Amino acid sequence: MPAGLEDLGPGLCRVTLREGKFHQVKRMLAQRGKPVTALKRLSMGPLKLDQALRPGEFRPLTAEELSRFK
């Protein structure tokens, strides 16, 4: 599936994937000579990252979030 790559400035890129394959982001950025040092998932399907959560924390999905998958 097609993917998007947006340069956000020195050292930052936004990658949009519809279907991820093994190490796809690392390969895409390597093609541009930009090694990957860190990745942060901002969304997955209809879900957006809860900005209130710290690394390693989690919370149950809300009823509305669960309904988006059905």
N, C-alpha and C positions, 0 to 999 in steps of 0.2 A: 504494500500500500504506500502511497505517497507520504512523504514526511516534510516538515517545514523546519528551516534553520534561520533564525533571526539573530543578527549580531547586536548585542545590547551595549557594547562599549568594551573597554580594555578588560579582557579576561572573562567576559560574560556573554553567554548565548542562550537563547530560548529555543528549545527543540520541541516540535509538536509531532507526535507519532500517532498513527491510527492503529498500527499493529507493530509491536516491538519484537525484534529478533535478538538473539544472543549478542550482546555487546554492540548493538547497532549504533547507539549514540557515540560510543568511543570510536567506532570505525568512521562515522560521518565526520566527526571533528578532526580525526587524524588526517583525513583527506584534505583538510584545509590547513594542516600544520598546527593545529591547536590541541595539545594533549589535555585529556580530561583529568582533573585533580579532585573534583567533587561533583556529585549529582544530587539534585533535590527534586523530588516528584511533587508537582503542584496540584495535579488532578489525575483522576483515573476514571474513565467513563464519565458518568454524570456527577461524580463526587469531586468536591474541591477540598484542598488541604485546609484543615481547621487551624488557623493561625494562632489560636490560644494554646495548642498543644506544643509541649517541648519535645525535643528529640527523645525517642523511646517511649513516650506516653501514647495512650490510645483512649478511645471512648466508644461506647456502643453507638451503632447507627441509629438515627431517629427513624420514626415510622415513615416520615416523608422521604428520607433517603432510601429506605428499603423499598418503598413503592416505586421509585424510579427504575429499579432493576426488574420489575415485573411487567 
